[in-house]
Amino acid sequence: MTPITIQEVKVITTQPYAAQRLVIVKVITSEPGLYGLGCATFTQRFHAVVAALEHHVIPYVLGKDVQRIEDLWNMSMVNSYWRNGPVLNNAISGIDQALWDIKGKLANMPVYQLLGGKCRDGAAVYVHADGADVHEVADNVQKFMAEGYRYIRVQMGGYGGKYAANIRPEGAQDGTYYDPKAYMRNALKALEHVRATVGDEIELLHDIHERIQPIDAVAFAKAVEPLKLFFLEDALAPEDIEWFTRIREQCATPLAMGELFNNPLEWRSLVERRLIDFIRMHVSQMGGITPARNAAIFAQVYGVRTAWHGPADTSPVGHAANLHLDLWSPNFGIQEWCRFPEFMYEMFPGLPEVRNGYMYANDKPGLGIDIDEKLAAKYPCKDEVLQWTQTRLPDGSPARP
Ligand code: MG
């Protein structure tokens, strides 16, 4: 049988709203009308991913058999000798997810069937509640509860809070200032207020976003233990993960980590040592469905659940990939959901729908999602130096965003 091959690969960029510069890969095959889509979005450095695809990854995959996902993934990763990193992983993910989409279309099955079939019919999602003060935060949590959400992330004033005291030294540079200690106090107050207001029937989450010192993360995880969070996210920066041992020794707050990870070495020992409860890698950032499937199976052996990263800078195609993993994984934990605006459903027909706190697949073959390229082209990506990631501590020194 003559293999179906990769004839052409298009890299589609679009910035439909806010600062989300999305990168979508469209793999077009030798079979007329057969193509697949993959997410390659690294919004902060999207030009670099486009260049990696156009100059390096695509020339290698052109003409190859679309069925050989494992072979293409592994060879694409070692072909550059230097492996991983957000640019290369995302570029490879674009091809990988598109090939899973194509394999599903060839099999006339949704991707979750190829992975082993459904363990559940809908994936429970969590959404983000925020507010300027504890009352506004609680109001927003209750609004989500009224829409059927049962898992809600509670923040106040965004990551790190908005409570940077104006105590910067003379001549300090501009930037997005935050005060780690003030953030800790205020986040704890917000979580306590929300728990007292809404009771125990709702699952609460919180994202520290690696904004505090490791020893403060230990203290914070202990302080929120009585509030029984579903999980505490990114209590530590990837550079500080050895501190997870200290948190584990002192409390039973469930811990989630992973959106910044590039390399399996970053999560492997955390899972093996049961230092975290949820892996939440960004599926395109780790290289696509193929490595995510492997990580999910690895985590299952150790009793660790999945909670794939699901922000608005994961493209709708990436969210579809998340969903197929969610429906299949026996050790699925929760799915982050960014609540795309309605017009995104026109640009990406088949974008997963969320009803009453669950995300559903449309059961079409492959990933079940498409892109209206003409509509996407109406929103070209803008070049701008990002502001929100220019984060600084009160004394003006640079900090992790
Ligand atoms: Mg996060």
Boltz pocket constraint, residues with backbone or C-beta under 6 A from the ligand:
constraints:
  - pocket:
      binder: B
      contacts: [[A, 207], [A, 209], [A, 233], [A, 234], [A, 259]]
      max_distance: 6.0
